[in-house]
Amino acid sequence: MHMPKMNRTEREELRARLLANVAIVLMEPKFAENIGAAARCAMNMGISRLIVVRDEVPDREKMLMMATHKAAHLIDNMELHRDLAAALAPFAIVVGTTAREGRHRHGINTPRDAVTQVLPLLAENQVAFLFGPEHRGLTNDDLKFCRIKSTIPTADFSSLNLAQAVAIHCHELYTALLARDGGPSHHKPKMASTFELEGMFSHVEELLKTIDFLKETDYEYWMHNIRHFLGRMELRSKEAQMVRGFCRQFLWYDERRQDMAAAETPPQPPGGAT
């Protein structure tokens, strides 16, 4: 159905509501100045939530020096976590940024491609754009949380400054929102959060170990592909709980079966039969 065009105030209010669902997450940034510069980039594009995963609290003055007074409130309200899983727990969609394309890093998009996938989800879901440390970027273990992966195309040298990478992704998102005259023509429902998905993956892994599907030699390969497959399903919260319930029931049944088998086994005399 065709939706009427919004006036300027209505469009601005809609953008603000959508951008309120977006956060910039910096994984173990080495330099406080880069955090400040990233905050400034985010603020310029209407994003006001900044999350840092790091053991130590960054130097506030160094962050403020690059953030400037305009983005000082992002620094003051910055969330600090020691664990990436905890930082990403509320988010249904995590966009992981990477400059490398390894054999396990399929499904990588440009920032514009990534934003195109994010837009229909933005109204009902919290979205995190995840950036890795300056010296190494995100690892495969970090990227396991990411439903979408984004790589910035470059002519040759692919190493961009952290704040530059943040600026490009924020700009692509804001530009896409500016291009909309009205509300979204369609949007996808609320999806399972990272916390819910990780709980589901944990139960799936336990089940696969129980039935001896996961072998030590190819364990990482299979779990990576299983996570990728289920991540593509865009599961809702209820569906993730259903998968967990199935796994729990199977594990309970297997434990009960083993207990019954043990109870039916006649006791053996110490030292074995004579």
Helices and strands as residue ranges (DSSP letters): H 8-19, E 22-27, H 32-44, E 50-53, H 60-67, G 69-71, H 72-76, E 79-81, H 84-88, E 93-97, E 108-109, H 111-118, G 119-121, E 127-131, H 140-143, E 148-150, H 162-178, H 194-210, H 219-232, H 237-264
